[in-house]
Amino acid sequence: MVILNEIKEKYVETNGIKLHTVIMGSGKPLILLHGFPEFWYCWAKVIPLLKEDFKLIIPDMRGYNLSDKPKAVENYKIEILIEDIKGLSETLGLGKFFLAGHDWGGAVAWIFAEKYPELLDKLIILNAPHHQIFSQKIRSDKKQQEASSYIFEFYKPNGADFIIENNFEQLKKFVFNKNFSENDREKYIEAWSQPGAIEGGVNYYRANRSLEDWKGIIEVPTLVLWGMKDIFLTSQLLEGLSEYVKDLRIECNDKSSHWITHDDPEFVANKIREFILD
């Protein structure tokens, strides 16, 4: 586990907001993006395994935990989210960097790699579907429609209420498993309790109901890590990925759920290190 007093925390100004950002390690820069309903801490078990090889930059993305949380839904459009990451890299003077993203962090990473391939050395995606494939499956695949049913609740007025009720009872049910320690759970609940944090996370869904305008052709060498016990994103989302990604490696983990960084951090760290240093 990460020794918290070793972590450097700072607020980085980017794209008109401030992102609370954790920085640790040394070497070539690797930005790690979390998903919903996470925050930087989703990488906590991976950090000590990678900090000797890379300079890790791990923001709370806009709307989450200690970062700024603009209120209007349109402030969470994908075009804005990728500029947050570009600005983060520029403010920190990273030059070219490696980018990894889980869940919504992966969605942002896919689009970032499409728009700014010249800024990336390599791309790592963890349990985050390619937007074109997800759009196809959500229309045609009953299994994925059922797995994604919660998304349609978010589109409704007050659609975040059901995951906030009873001290985040629904979030606890769907996120926490045996691989989340009591300390992990306390930190997540603290992050969810930040004013506006849940609404900010839900706004990612509301502002980006379709990403089909993005063609999804990825020129950057890409590693996809996939926990096969994911109940939200079926493994069918891996089908046809090579049609969009020219240099693709897929590594599946049969024992991990959607929360792969918690379930098997050694697998995540080892595969990232192998891919980058290969």
Secondary structure, DSSP 8 states (H G I E B T S, - for coil): ---GGG-EEEEEEETTEEEEEEEEE-SEEEEEE--TT--GGGGTTTHHHHTTTEEEEEE--TTSTTS----SGGGG-HHHHHHHHHHHHHHTT--SEEEEEETHHHHHHHHHHHH-GGGEEEEEEES---HHHHHHHHHH-HHHHHHTHHHHHHTSTTTTHHHHHHHHHHHHHHH--TTS-HHHHHHHHHHHTSTTHHHHHHHHHHH-S--TTS---B-S-EEEEEETT-SSS-GGGGTTGGGTBSSEEEEEETT--S-HHHH-HHHHHHHHHHHHH-
